[in-house]
Amino acid sequence: MLLVDDDPLISDSLSFVLEEDFQVLCTASRDETRALLRREPAVPNLALIDLGLPPDPHNPEGGFRLIEELLSLNPNMKVLVLSGQSEHRNMRHALSLGAVDFIPKPCDPELLKTRLNHQLMMLEAEQQPAPAAVQGDMLLGASGVMDQLREQIQRYADTPFPVLILGESGTGKELVAASLHRNSERAEQPLMTLNCAAFTPELLETQLFGHAKGAFTGANTAHAGFFETANSGSLFLDEIGDFPLNLQPKLLRVLENGEYYRLGETRQRTSGARIIAATNVDLQNEIHAGRFRQDLFHRLGVLSIEIPPLRYRGDDRLLLLDHFRAVYAPKVPPFRLDAAARDRWLAYSFPGNVRELRNIVIRLGAKFPDALVGLPELEMELDSSSETIDSASLNRLREQGFQLDTVLNQWEQRYIDAALRLSAGNLSEAARLLGVNRTTLYSKIQRLNKGSNEDHH
């Protein structure tokens, strides 16, 4: 597992506590983490990170960025946050980005081990074959936009042209790439996947194009790159927006005529691989910033597919809820949502998309196995600060008699009720969960109660 904390005392103490059960790799910053992962043969499946990291340890943004970077390298990684910056807004935002748990400092070592082992259990469950009821097309969804996506995949699957997959983080770009390959005549050939953000430019070059023996210090044998290994199959280049500028002409050459050279060789080689690329960044902005070649963009995007975000997929949110409950059922008895929680589930925009939905299912399953989950329990797992205004909200704005203060008061009351419920009525603990002081919370409760009493008169 990976441990990222800039406090050497905490890092050393946790390593000592955890090394009996885990092989621990320690770093103190995002830069150190990237350097370490580039040296490691495989990206870990488990990470425990602090939010406050250099160069600004008092700001959680460094930790938020690290969560996104780690999941771009390994989308299946279980990222847990262990941080003293445990304000509720930080918890919610970390979880919406894809973290699976948030543990405030200080933490009991045995509790920490339990939480880590639980995530390993979840990882094991994910790696098992899905139950028969949820096997088949893993691009799950019955919405119109998902039907259109499947039709587009079928149209593009057998063409020889590159395909550029666009979409927000967590929408399933790798699943679309796999579906393109599986539905093509290349299905019996390899599908090779390379994350462009995971390597230095030097390592990325040798990974893609290969190298000759003696091409550089340590190159004791010749090495075939991904273009060669893919043969006539498919090569999926994830995070193409991070492809190094100095290597882009070489990639462009392969796209134009299939030609490339191994590093250190003069013999021209030819690749028959079909290129599929994906990104969640705006490549036009990268072009204007001078970080991406326009001619490469046009070659990669001969055909493009945009994956719809989850907020546009309607009842697919319920279908995916059922799917992930079934996946984890052998390990965790599935929870159920009451009517109010179900309505909220359908109204929530899921800014982290399917990845966020899956992680919410994991957390609810761990906290409420075989139980009925209500609106207050569900609200504590949602990152409402990242939500966009959906069509239901827009319709409410058109209603006669809409009162913003009333709606805001209703949301405030829900969060206060949830915090009081989680804290068993302890006002100080509820205030800590909500990120306000005790006096402020008491005043809000008095104001909301007064408003409620006035409404009844």
PLY file of the C-alpha trace (Angstrom):
ply
format ascii 1.0
element vertex 457
property float x
property float y
property float z
element edge 456
property int vertex1
property int vertex2
end_header
0.00 0.00 0.00
0.99 3.64 -0.50
1.27 6.02 2.47
1.54 9.78 1.75
2.10 12.14 4.70
4.54 15.02 5.07
4.95 14.51 8.85
7.86 12.04 9.31
6.72 11.15 12.83
3.26 10.15 11.59
4.67 8.39 8.55
7.19 6.38 10.60
4.61 5.51 13.27
2.01 4.35 10.77
4.58 2.34 8.82
5.58 0.55 12.03
1.93 -0.17 12.90
0.91 -1.31 9.41
3.96 -3.20 8.18
2.81 -6.39 9.91
-0.21 -6.57 7.58
0.85 -4.46 4.59
3.89 -3.72 2.47
4.09 0.05 2.94
5.59 2.53 0.46
6.05 6.01 2.00
6.21 9.43 0.35
5.84 12.98 1.68
4.49 14.94 -1.31
2.76 14.66 -4.69
6.09 14.98 -6.50
7.66 12.21 -4.43
4.60 10.05 -5.02
4.76 10.46 -8.79
8.50 9.69 -8.80
7.99 6.58 -6.65
5.15 5.21 -8.77
7.18 5.66 -11.94
9.87 3.41 -10.44
7.45 0.76 -9.19
6.58 -2.13 -11.53
2.89 -1.85 -10.59
0.70 0.87 -9.08
-0.58 -0.16 -5.61
-4.25 -1.04 -5.13
-4.44 0.70 -1.75
-3.42 4.22 -0.66
-3.64 6.16 2.62
-3.05 9.87 2.08
-3.09 13.16 3.96
-4.85 16.18 2.44
-2.35 18.80 3.59
0.76 18.27 1.48
3.73 20.43 0.46
4.16 23.11 -0.73
1.03 24.32 1.15
0.25 21.81 3.91
-2.53 23.99 5.33
-4.51 23.78 2.09
-6.35 20.53 1.19
-6.10 21.18 -2.57
-2.83 19.24 -2.82
-4.51 16.16 -1.38
-7.51 16.57 -3.68
-5.21 16.73 -6.70
-3.37 13.63 -5.50
-6.63 11.65 -5.26
-7.37 12.47 -8.90
-3.82 11.64 -10.00
-3.77 8.28 -8.21
-7.12 7.24 -9.68
-5.98 8.28 -13.16
-3.06 5.87 -12.77
-5.16 3.06 -11.33
-8.96 3.57 -11.45
-9.44 0.52 -9.20
-7.23 1.88 -6.42
-8.85 2.25 -3.01
-7.82 5.70 -1.76
-8.42 6.42 1.94
-7.84 9.88 3.40
-6.28 10.21 6.87
-6.24 13.91 7.68
-6.60 16.47 10.40
-8.38 18.72 7.87
-11.58 16.83 8.57
-14.13 19.61 8.02
-17.25 18.11 6.54
-16.84 19.91 3.21
-13.38 18.34 2.82
-14.75 14.89 3.62
-17.52 15.23 1.06
-15.28 16.59 -1.68
-12.61 13.90 -1.17
-15.26 11.19 -1.39
-16.83 12.72 -4.51
-13.42 12.68 -6.21
-13.21 8.93 -5.70
-11.76 8.37 -2.22
-13.53 5.47 -0.53
-13.08 6.51 3.11
-12.13 9.53 5.22
-10.56 9.00 8.64
-9.96 12.05 10.87
-6.67 12.36 12.74
-5.84 11.19 15.33
-7.00 7.64 14.62
-6.92 4.42 16.62
-4.40 2.06 14.90
-6.68 -0.98 15.15
-9.59 0.98 13.67
-7.32 2.09 10.83
-6.31 -1.52 10.14
-9.97 -2.54 10.12
-10.88 0.19 7.60
-7.93 -0.74 5.35
-8.75 -4.45 5.46
-12.37 -3.68 4.65
-11.27 -1.93 1.47
-9.10 -4.91 0.55
-12.20 -7.07 0.99
-14.12 -4.74 -1.33
-11.30 -4.91 -3.87
-11.42 -8.69 -3.74
-15.17 -8.61 -4.30
-14.76 -6.38 -7.35
-12.22 -8.78 -8.85
-14.59 -11.74 -8.60
-16.82 -12.53 -11.59
-20.07 -10.58 -11.37
-23.22 -12.55 -10.45
-25.12 -13.98 -13.40
-27.82 -11.32 -12.97
-25.38 -8.51 -13.69
-23.05 -10.12 -16.22
-23.03 -9.25 -19.91
-22.71 -5.74 -21.32
-20.77 -3.85 -18.65
-21.86 -0.55 -20.20
-24.93 -0.72 -18.01
-27.82 1.61 -18.67
-31.26 1.71 -20.26
-31.39 5.48 -20.84
-31.62 6.94 -24.32
-28.13 8.44 -24.14
-26.67 5.01 -23.31
-28.52 3.45 -26.24
-26.98 6.13 -28.46
-23.54 5.39 -27.00
-23.87 1.67 -27.79
-25.00 2.45 -31.33
-22.00 4.72 -31.81
-19.64 2.02 -30.54
-21.15 -0.49 -33.00
-20.71 1.96 -35.89
-17.08 2.72 -35.05
-15.92 -0.69 -33.84
-14.72 -2.06 -37.17
-13.40 1.08 -38.79
-9.59 1.33 -39.09
-9.54 4.96 -37.91
-8.47 6.19 -34.46
-11.21 6.94 -31.95
-10.99 9.69 -29.33
-13.11 9.04 -26.22
-14.14 12.14 -24.27
-15.86 12.30 -20.91
-15.69 13.42 -17.31
-13.70 11.49 -14.72
-15.46 8.34 -13.60
-17.73 7.91 -16.64
-16.10 4.67 -17.86
-13.78 5.57 -20.72
-11.81 2.33 -20.38
-15.05 0.32 -20.62
-15.89 2.08 -23.88
-12.41 1.34 -25.25
-12.81 -2.33 -24.30
-16.24 -2.43 -25.94
-14.85 -0.94 -29.17
-12.20 -3.65 -29.24
-14.56 -6.50 -28.24
-17.05 -5.62 -30.99
-14.41 -5.38 -33.72
-12.77 -7.95 -35.97
-9.64 -7.38 -33.85
-11.28 -8.97 -30.79
-8.99 -12.03 -30.94
-5.92 -9.79 -31.00
-4.51 -8.07 -27.88
-6.00 -4.95 -26.34
-3.10 -3.06 -24.76
-3.76 -0.23 -22.30
-1.24 2.47 -21.43
-1.83 5.39 -19.07
0.13 8.31 -20.51
0.19 10.12 -17.15
1.91 7.23 -15.38
5.37 7.58 -16.94
8.14 10.08 -17.45
8.64 11.00 -21.13
11.70 8.71 -21.28
9.87 5.70 -19.86
6.77 6.38 -21.96
8.87 6.36 -25.14
10.37 2.96 -24.42
7.00 1.58 -23.26
5.37 2.59 -26.53
8.10 2.08 -29.08
10.47 -0.37 -27.37
14.25 -0.15 -27.28
17.32 -1.97 -28.57
19.87 -3.64 -26.33
22.33 -1.00 -25.10
20.08 1.91 -26.12
20.64 3.47 -22.69
22.24 2.62 -19.37
20.54 -0.46 -17.95
19.10 -1.63 -21.28
20.71 -5.07 -21.03
18.20 -6.69 -23.38
16.03 -5.55 -26.27
12.45 -4.66 -25.37
9.32 -4.73 -27.55
7.00 -1.77 -27.03
3.22 -1.65 -26.89
2.90 -0.88 -30.61
4.75 -4.10 -31.38
3.00 -6.23 -28.75
-0.46 -5.03 -29.80
0.30 -6.39 -33.26
-2.96 -5.99 -35.24
-5.04 -5.48 -32.11
-5.93 -2.27 -30.31
-3.83 0.16 -28.28
-5.72 2.27 -25.74
-3.87 5.44 -24.73
-5.57 6.75 -21.61
-5.00 10.33 -20.37
-3.77 11.35 -23.84
-3.89 14.99 -22.74
-0.74 14.26 -20.69
1.19 12.88 -23.66
4.61 14.65 -23.68
4.94 17.36 -26.32
8.38 16.14 -27.45
7.00 12.65 -28.22
3.90 13.83 -30.08
5.60 13.91 -33.53
6.52 10.22 -33.13
2.95 9.32 -32.24
1.69 11.38 -35.17
3.97 9.44 -37.52
2.51 6.11 -36.35
-1.01 7.43 -36.83
-0.24 8.65 -40.34
1.56 5.60 -41.77
2.15 3.08 -38.97
5.91 3.70 -38.94
8.07 3.88 -35.81
11.55 3.03 -34.56
12.65 1.28 -31.42
14.81 3.53 -29.27
18.42 2.97 -30.31
17.56 1.26 -33.62
17.70 2.48 -37.21
15.47 -0.24 -38.64
12.00 1.02 -39.40
9.12 -1.01 -37.99
5.40 -0.91 -38.82
2.46 -1.24 -36.47
-1.00 -2.42 -37.48
-2.57 -1.51 -34.15
-5.74 0.53 -34.04
-5.36 3.54 -31.71
-8.05 4.44 -29.18
-7.32 7.46 -26.98
-9.17 9.03 -24.06
-9.09 12.23 -22.06
-11.15 14.23 -19.58
-9.38 17.51 -20.38
-10.24 20.01 -23.10
-7.62 19.34 -25.78
-8.47 22.60 -27.54
-7.34 24.44 -24.41
-4.17 22.33 -24.39
-3.55 23.31 -28.02
-3.98 27.02 -27.24
-1.59 26.63 -24.29
1.03 25.08 -26.57
0.98 21.68 -24.82
-0.74 19.66 -27.56
-0.25 19.61 -31.32
-3.25 20.54 -33.41
-2.37 18.07 -36.19
-2.17 15.25 -33.63
-5.56 16.26 -32.23
-7.13 16.06 -35.68
-5.55 12.65 -36.37
-6.67 11.21 -33.03
-10.16 12.65 -33.34
-11.09 11.38 -36.81
-13.90 9.66 -34.90
-14.89 10.76 -31.42
-17.22 9.42 -28.76
-18.43 11.51 -25.82
-19.60 9.52 -22.80
-22.62 11.09 -21.09
-22.16 12.02 -17.43
-24.34 10.20 -14.94
-26.53 13.26 -14.26
-27.92 12.92 -17.83
-28.77 9.23 -17.46
-32.00 9.34 -15.44
-33.01 6.00 -13.90
-29.66 4.43 -14.81
-28.66 5.61 -11.33
-31.04 3.01 -9.87
-29.87 0.32 -12.26
-26.25 0.95 -11.25
-27.26 0.96 -7.59
-28.73 -2.54 -8.04
-25.67 -3.66 -10.00
-23.11 -2.67 -7.37
-25.24 -3.98 -4.51
-25.29 -7.33 -6.32
-21.52 -7.22 -6.89
-20.80 -6.69 -3.19
-23.63 -8.86 -1.83
-21.39 -11.92 -1.22
-19.31 -9.78 1.17
-21.83 -7.26 2.53
-25.60 -7.86 2.93
-27.20 -5.19 0.70
-28.84 -2.11 2.19
-32.12 -0.62 0.94
-33.19 2.99 0.36
-36.46 4.33 1.71
-38.72 6.42 -0.54
-37.18 9.80 0.39
-33.61 8.50 -0.02
-34.53 6.93 -3.36
-35.89 10.24 -4.64
-32.73 12.01 -3.48
-30.59 9.34 -5.19
-32.34 10.10 -8.46
-32.01 13.87 -7.96
-28.30 13.83 -7.02
-25.99 14.81 -9.89
-23.08 12.45 -9.01
-20.25 14.84 -9.98
-17.81 11.90 -9.71
-20.07 9.83 -12.00
-20.14 6.01 -11.86
-16.97 5.84 -9.78
-18.57 8.05 -7.12
-21.81 6.04 -7.21
-19.90 2.80 -6.71
-17.99 4.23 -3.75
-21.20 5.50 -2.13
-22.66 2.00 -2.46
-19.54 0.58 -0.78
-19.74 3.06 2.10
-23.47 2.61 2.68
-23.04 -1.16 2.53
-20.28 -1.03 5.13
-22.21 1.28 7.48
-25.74 -0.09 7.05
-25.58 -3.78 6.03
-29.02 -5.30 5.48
-30.64 -2.08 6.74
-33.07 0.55 5.48
-31.19 3.78 4.66
-33.08 7.03 5.02
-32.50 10.52 3.65
-30.33 11.77 6.57
-27.92 8.80 6.27
-27.71 9.19 2.51
-27.15 12.96 2.67
-24.02 12.45 4.76
-22.44 10.58 1.83
-23.24 13.14 -0.90
-21.13 16.09 -2.02
-23.88 18.64 -2.55
-21.33 21.47 -2.90
-20.23 20.01 -6.25
-23.71 19.53 -7.67
-24.98 21.28 -10.74
-28.59 22.48 -11.04
-30.48 19.66 -12.72
-33.71 19.73 -14.74
-35.84 19.03 -11.66
-34.38 22.07 -9.93
-34.96 24.18 -13.03
-38.58 23.06 -13.12
-39.00 24.08 -9.48
-37.75 27.56 -10.39
-40.59 27.83 -12.90
-43.22 26.95 -10.30
-45.36 29.74 -8.93
-44.61 30.57 -5.32
-41.01 29.32 -5.35
-39.13 30.75 -2.34
-35.34 30.41 -2.27
-35.18 31.01 1.51
-37.64 28.16 2.09
-35.65 25.73 -0.05
-32.36 26.70 1.60
-33.89 26.33 5.04
-35.15 22.87 4.13
-31.67 21.76 3.06
-30.11 23.29 6.17
-32.64 21.47 8.36
-31.86 18.15 6.64
-28.13 18.47 7.26
-28.64 19.50 10.88
-31.04 16.58 11.46
-28.53 14.18 9.89
-25.65 15.50 11.99
-27.70 15.29 15.21
-28.71 11.76 14.32
-25.12 10.67 13.66
-23.91 12.32 16.86
-26.74 10.85 18.97
-27.93 14.37 19.80
-24.53 15.66 20.95
-24.59 19.32 19.89
-20.80 19.78 19.99
-20.18 16.67 17.87
-22.92 17.69 15.43
-21.34 21.14 15.11
-17.96 19.52 14.33
-19.54 17.36 11.61
-21.15 20.43 10.05
-18.00 22.57 10.23
-19.52 25.28 12.46
-19.09 26.16 16.12
-21.58 25.05 18.76
-23.06 28.52 19.28
-23.69 28.95 15.54
-25.42 25.57 15.34
-27.61 26.37 18.35
-28.64 29.68 16.75
-29.52 27.94 13.49
-31.65 25.36 15.30
-33.48 28.14 17.17
-34.06 30.11 13.95
-35.32 27.07 12.01
-37.61 25.99 14.88
-39.01 29.50 15.14
-39.68 29.59 11.40
-41.38 26.20 11.59
-43.62 27.33 14.47
-44.61 30.51 12.60
-45.57 28.44 9.57
-48.00 26.43 11.70
-49.82 29.53 13.09
0 1
1 2
2 3
3 4
4 5
5 6
6 7
7 8
8 9
9 10
10 11
11 12
12 13
13 14
14 15
15 16
16 17
17 18
18 19
19 20
20 21
21 22
22 23
23 24
24 25
25 26
26 27
27 28
28 29
29 30
30 31
31 32
32 33
33 34
34 35
35 36
36 37
37 38
38 39
39 40
40 41
41 42
42 43
43 44
44 45
45 46
46 47
47 48
48 49
49 50
50 51
51 52
52 53
53 54
54 55
55 56
56 57
57 58
58 59
59 60
60 61
61 62
62 63
63 64
64 65
65 66
66 67
67 68
68 69
69 70
70 71
71 72
72 73
73 74
74 75
75 76
76 77
77 78
78 79
79 80
80 81
81 82
82 83
83 84
84 85
85 86
86 87
87 88
88 89
89 90
90 91
91 92
92 93
93 94
94 95
95 96
96 97
97 98
98 99
99 100
100 101
101 102
102 103
103 104
104 105
105 106
106 107
107 108
108 109
109 110
110 111
111 112
112 113
113 114
114 115
115 116
116 117
117 118
118 119
119 120
120 121
121 122
122 123
123 124
124 125
125 126
126 127
127 128
128 129
129 130
130 131
131 132
132 133
133 134
134 135
135 136
136 137
137 138
138 139
139 140
140 141
141 142
142 143
143 144
144 145
145 146
146 147
147 148
148 149
149 150
150 151
151 152
152 153
153 154
154 155
155 156
156 157
157 158
158 159
159 160
160 161
161 162
162 163
163 164
164 165
165 166
166 167
167 168
168 169
169 170
170 171
171 172
172 173
173 174
174 175
175 176
176 177
177 178
178 179
179 180
180 181
181 182
182 183
183 184
184 185
185 186
186 187
187 188
188 189
189 190
190 191
191 192
192 193
193 194
194 195
195 196
196 197
197 198
198 199
199 200
200 201
201 202
202 203
203 204
204 205
205 206
206 207
207 208
208 209
209 210
210 211
211 212
212 213
213 214
214 215
215 216
216 217
217 218
218 219
219 220
220 221
221 222
222 223
223 224
224 225
225 226
226 227
227 228
228 229
229 230
230 231
231 232
232 233
233 234
234 235
235 236
236 237
237 238
238 239
239 240
240 241
241 242
242 243
243 244
244 245
245 246
246 247
247 248
248 249
249 250
250 251
251 252
252 253
253 254
254 255
255 256
256 257
257 258
258 259
259 260
260 261
261 262
262 263
263 264
264 265
265 266
266 267
267 268
268 269
269 270
270 271
271 272
272 273
273 274
274 275
275 276
276 277
277 278
278 279
279 280
280 281
281 282
282 283
283 284
284 285
285 286
286 287
287 288
288 289
289 290
290 291
291 292
292 293
293 294
294 295
295 296
296 297
297 298
298 299
299 300
300 301
301 302
302 303
303 304
304 305
305 306
306 307
307 308
308 309
309 310
310 311
311 312
312 313
313 314
314 315
315 316
316 317
317 318
318 319
319 320
320 321
321 322
322 323
323 324
324 325
325 326
326 327
327 328
328 329
329 330
330 331
331 332
332 333
333 334
334 335
335 336
336 337
337 338
338 339
339 340
340 341
341 342
342 343
343 344
344 345
345 346
346 347
347 348
348 349
349 350
350 351
351 352
352 353
353 354
354 355
355 356
356 357
357 358
358 359
359 360
360 361
361 362
362 363
363 364
364 365
365 366
366 367
367 368
368 369
369 370
370 371
371 372
372 373
373 374
374 375
375 376
376 377
377 378
378 379
379 380
380 381
381 382
382 383
383 384
384 385
385 386
386 387
387 388
388 389
389 390
390 391
391 392
392 393
393 394
394 395
395 396
396 397
397 398
398 399
399 400
400 401
401 402
402 403
403 404
404 405
405 406
406 407
407 408
408 409
409 410
410 411
411 412
412 413
413 414
414 415
415 416
416 417
417 418
418 419
419 420
420 421
421 422
422 423
423 424
424 425
425 426
426 427
427 428
428 429
429 430
430 431
431 432
432 433
433 434
434 435
435 436
436 437
437 438
438 439
439 440
440 441
441 442
442 443
443 444
444 445
445 446
446 447
447 448
448 449
449 450
450 451
451 452
452 453
453 454
454 455
455 456
